[in-house]
């Protein structure tokens, strides 16, 4: 979601902060701004819309100074206007804030009664006005900041600078990520390591409730009680060039083409090449005796969990409960003692999934997390982490991170099945072989891209699209519909193919394309019957299948994409690449912003 970048040091702050914000664009935003200290005075520049708009403002109204903070805002309270853009501030203080202050209305009423004058519609301005109130009363910046933070309820990552205090910045976090970066005679604050990658690889992550006071020489950390604490400095693997487009038109296009590499890297981490066995880290429970699994996630990660449920129940014979994270914590389900909690997240900072993690741990369940960010809050709070090795994913719409999650869930399934004795050595080798064959087969999908582009020409003309699938490719149909909605703005819905005649069939006519994920195999005939029902009612059928299914489908489908034939176990992964490419090609035809679709954020750090 929103992004923060700040610097205190010896060089002009604005270029450093602006480049950090540029690297945070992937998180999604609708306005941006920077504030610096110029000869002790706070100066701000803000703009609605893209960073290019802010760049134009800075071209005519430069900002000077070596202490500065910047922000990309994803609107929650108040419209995405220049006035509501961050940084917020007064003549004494400027702040940037990610998250939601849940008690802002009460605090705002209190501050207005005390004479503070608000200028925006945002909850975030409450932080600036309260700090200003304490500063006006004679408190030091540190005392004013700490007093304000004690009054806040909700989620926040915040950075503050103060008039007359060159080289001082105060940051804090509660429920939203924030990291301090260590340079040579300069220090940084950032929402994540990507913002800081060109500046430093030495980073310390704040824990929940932490506050950090930074100067060009050092960072001092304090816990929620104001007591000094130590936070480990970690060396990140990210480098400045890791997020380039490498000649591709969009980050999403690049990340689509990274599917084979990412799947291969993930397999290299999880499968011992000498023994051809899945190797897991030390687990917080005995996989042979766990009675149930509980999977929870949001968005595409939830669909990865749904595929995992099919695998774990069918192959490992492990009963699985699954919920979207925002429902799990509030539904308060009766969970079986000793069950294994399994969370899936790209960022490791997703607010709802993090809250579900804490709820599961609160009732004593061990928690395993599948993450692409192994230094994230979720990683630090989980009992064990299985990393997806997908590298930075910049496009808001998840692609390679999703297939990496599926790859991890497939490996986890094999390990649990082996522990539970539901597969023998021959079956285990069969499944591992299918996985090891996958990167090459994934590469072959891109030879079908021209045909998928022709399919996209049909989809791009539609207002509504139906996706159908059965079994483990039903969640793939859901992923395809989500991707199409996200980046092309075409309404799309996915259904289990057998459910079509229980309602959705009434929507079918020549204007509603039907995209089917229908690989050959045990469920092919049943799904084919469902498609024939749609065809009889004028439906335009577009099918993703394989060589074995293409002949049968060509008789009824307007277009058929024969994806590489793979073992049924890994079919969902191959099918996923196909439907993601279809969404991308459709978005190109629609002329939408592929990497930064409207209203969306990469890392959803508020509920």
PyMOL commands that set and color helices and strands:
alter all, ss='L'
color gray80, all
select helices_A, chain A and resi 13-23+25-27+51-60+104-113+125-136+141-149+193-196+240-243+251-257+259-270+299-314+325-331+351-362+377-381+400-420+425-436+438-460+471-488+497-502+504-507+524-535+547-554+568-590
alter helices_A, ss='H'
color red, helices_A
select strands_A, chain A and resi 3-8+31-38+41-48+67-73+88-89+93-101+154-162+169-174+179-182+187-190+202-205+211-214+219-222+228-229+234-235+271-272+277-278+292-297+319-324+340-345+366-371+384-387+464-469+491-496+512-517+540-546+559-563
alter strands_A, ss='S'
color yellow, strands_A
deselect
rebuild
show_as cartoon
